[in-house]
Amino acid sequence: MRNVLISFVLFFFIFSCSTKKESQNVILGADIALDCMLTSPIGDVPNNIYTVGNIEPTEKYPPFTKKLEVCGVTLIARDEISNDFMQNVGNTISDMFSITSDTDLDMQRQVIESLYKYKTVIPLFYGEDWNISHLEENSWDETSSSNSLCDIIMEDIPNQVMEVVEHILHHVTDVGLHYAMNDDWGLLSDSELYRVTNDAIISGDYDIAQYSDIDEEDVRNRVILQEYAYWIIYTSWDLRQKYGPAESEWSIMSRNELATKQSGSYDLFTRTIPKVMTCPGDSILNLFEQ
């Protein structure tokens, strides 16, 4: 079930730096689950795909009480999440889809439309000790199974910028890029993402030992690809040295180091991502540091 999956993802996000296992016990297999996203395009696409809505009450996503719709992504939260934080997350998404001189409008439209069509939703929780009560479990399951919901964003935790950017990117890559740029970014054993992920594992730059905590092999493979897609983009945007983390399963720290050590991954980024996304500006990201 998806609520169990989210707990797994959260578990190794928090404890990855302290968990050490033998890398050879985990491999990237060819069977990949599409467990956290819808597989049928049932969502509506508005005329203006770049719409940034207002924070408003909702009963559509129980147990959450408010929502904010931004460029095909719906943020949902309970009242404990500050409106300022929620709006800043929304502004980060909007900034990622800024139109620049590098943007391929048709390609970007396909990515954003995929986020709409597959009903992409990101829950926001407060702190690392968030929980879903027993009484809320059924409504949580209903919300997660009715939408593409692949991770969460937590407010008021260390490395806040990384937390926000990482989990936005998980949804953009798992849903938007998977469906719109399938040959390159698909969660498939014959995609370019799969190939470069395996290269990084073999070279030792991407240590996937921690993912042995995920028992379902196909889910584990999806998470391995999801995390590596994030690392490619985050590192290529040169955010790691400024916003962390200092230690992780990914050894490469900068854009230049990525280009040198994992040229296939860097080529995948440069050939595709600037056409559809851009790095959020410091003026937005620094709001999470205040």
N, C-alpha and C positions, 0 to 999 in steps of 0.2 A: 504493500500500500504506500501511497505517496507520502503520508505523514511519517512513516517509518524511514523512507528514503531521505526526507529532509533532515531527520534526526541524525542519520548517518553522516550526511554531508556536513552538518554543523559540528558533529563530534570530531571529525578529523581536521576540520578547519581550526578548531581551538587547540587540539592536542598534537597537531602534526609535528611541531618542533620538538616535542618530547618523546615521540614514538620512533624507535629504531628497530627495523627488522631487516632480514636478508632480502635484498632486491630480487635475487633469483627466484624467490618464492612467488613472485607476482609477474605475470606477463600480460601484454596487451593482446587479447584474443580477437577473433573475427566476428563473434556474436555480440551485437550491440543493441541494448534495449533503447527503445524510444518511450521510456516509462514515464517521463515527467512532462511530456507535451502531448497535445491533441494530435491525432493523425488525420483528422478531417477538417477542412477549412470552413468552419461554421460561423465565424465571427463576421460582423459587418465592417465594411471599410468606408469611412466618411469621404466626402469630396475633398476636404482639406486634411491630408494625412499628417500634417505637422501641428495639428491642434494641440495646444496646451490648455487644459481645462482648469477649473477651480477646485479646491478641496471642498467636498460636499458630503453630507450624510448619505449613507447607503444601507440598505438591508439586503442587497444582492449577493454579498460575499460574507456570510456568517462564518465565524463569530466577529468579524471586523465591522467597524461602525462608520468608517469614512473612506473616501476614495479620491484619487487624483489621476486623471487620464492624460498621458503625454506620449505623443508620437507612436501610438500603438501599444504602449505599455500602461497597464492600470496598476497603480500603487494602492494598496489597501492597508489599513491600520486600525487599531483600537484607539480610544481616546487618550491613552497614556503616551502616545507618540506626539511630539510637539508639531504644530503646523509648520513652524519654521524649518524643522528638519525634513519634513515630508516635501515641502516646497523646494528645498535645496536639492533633494534627490531628483525631483521632477525637472528642475533646471539643468541638472547634470545630464539627464537623458536628452533633453532638448538640445543642449550644447553639443552632445555627441553627434547629433544629426544636423548640425549647421551645414549650410551650403557654402562651399569654398570653390576656388579655382580648380581643385582636383576632383570635385564631385561629379560623378556620372549620375545624372538625375534619374534616368530610367532604372539603373541598377539600385540606387538608393530607394526609389519608390517600391521596387520589388521586395526589398528587405523590410521596410516599414509596413507595407501591406501584409506581409507574412505575419508580422507581430499582431496586427489586427485580426487577420483571418483565423489564426490559431489561438486567439484570446489569451494573450500573454499577461500574466498577473504576478506581481511581486509583493509578498506580505512584509510589512515592517513590524519589528518587535523591539521592545525596550530592554536593553542590557543583555548580558550573556545568560542570565538566569530566567529567561522567558519560559513560559509554559502554556500548554493547552490543557485546560481542565477536563476531567472526565465527562462533564456535562457538555463540553464543547466539541468532543471528538467527532461526533457524527456530522456536525455542521462543517467542521474543518475538512473532513473527508469529502463532503459534498463539494465544497469550494475547490479543493485541490484536484478532484477528479473531473470537474467541469471546465477546467482552464488549463493552460500550459503554465505550470508552476514548478520551477526547477530549483529554487533556493529561496533564501530570505535575506533581508538586510536588517541589521541590528543597530539601534541608536545608542550612543554613549558607551562605546567600547574603545579599546586601544586600536591604533592603526585605522582610524575611522575613514580616511580617504580610500585606503585600499579596500576596506569592507564594502563601501558604496560602489566603487568602480568595478570591483571583482564581480559582485552579484548582479549588477546591471549587465555586464558583459556575458555572464553565464546565460542569461535569458536571450540576449541578442544573438549569441552564437548558436545556442541550442535550438532556437526557434527561427529567428530571422535569417541567419546565414545558412542554417541547415536546409531550409526550404527554398531560399532564393538563390543560393550559390552552392548547390549540392555537390558538384564535382570537386570543388575546392574545400569547402567547409562542412560538408555533410558528415553526419555521425554514421559513417559507413566504412567498411573495411577496404574499399577501393578509392577513397577520397584522398586528396592531397594532404588534408589535415592528418589522416591516419598515418600516411607515409612519413611525414616529418615528425610526428609524435614518436613513432617507433625508432626513428633515427636518434632522437634526443634520449630515449630510454637506453638504447644500445651504447651510446657514447658516454653515458653516466651523468649527463647534465640534468636529466629529469629522473629523480628517484621515486619510483612508484610503490615502494615497499609498504607505505602506510595504508594503501588502498586494499590490502589484504583483509582489513576489517569489514569489507563489504562481501558478504557471502555469495550473493547472486552474481555470477560471472558476467552476465550481459549488462547488468547495472554497473558493475565495477568498470567495465570497458567504456561505457558511456561517460562515467565520471572522469576517468583518465583522460579521455579526449576533451571533455568540457574544460577541465582544469588547464590542460595544455593550451587550448585555444585562448584562454584568458592570459596565460603567461606570455604567449607570443605578442598579443596586442598590448598588454600592460608594459612589457619590457620595451617594445618598439616605440611606445610613447614616452619612454624614458621617465617613468613615474616612480620606479622602485627606489632609486637612491634617495629621492626626496621624501617619499611617503611610506617606505617600507614594503615588505618586511625585511629585516636584516638576514634572517635565516628561514629557509623553507625547503621543500622538496626540489626546488628549481635553483640551480647554482648560478645562473647567469644574471648579472646585475644591471647591465646597460644595453642600450641600442647597439653601440659599436661592438660590444662583446658578442651580442646575438648574431650580428652580421658576420663576424669572424668565425664563431664556433658552430653556429647552426644556420648556415647560409640558406638552406632550403626553407626553413621556417621564416627567415627574414624576407626571402623572395616572395613567399606566400603572402606575407603582410603587405609588402610594398606594391605588389601587383593587384591587390584587391581592396584592402581596408581603406586607404585614402579616398577611394571612389565612393564609399558609402558612409564612412564615419570619420570623425576627427577627435583629437584628444581634447577633453574639457579644459577650459582655461583655468589658470591659477586663481583668478578672481572668484571663480565658483568653488573650486576645490578647497581653497583656503578657508571658506566659510565653515567647513567641517572641523577645522583645527581651532576654532575660537572657543 
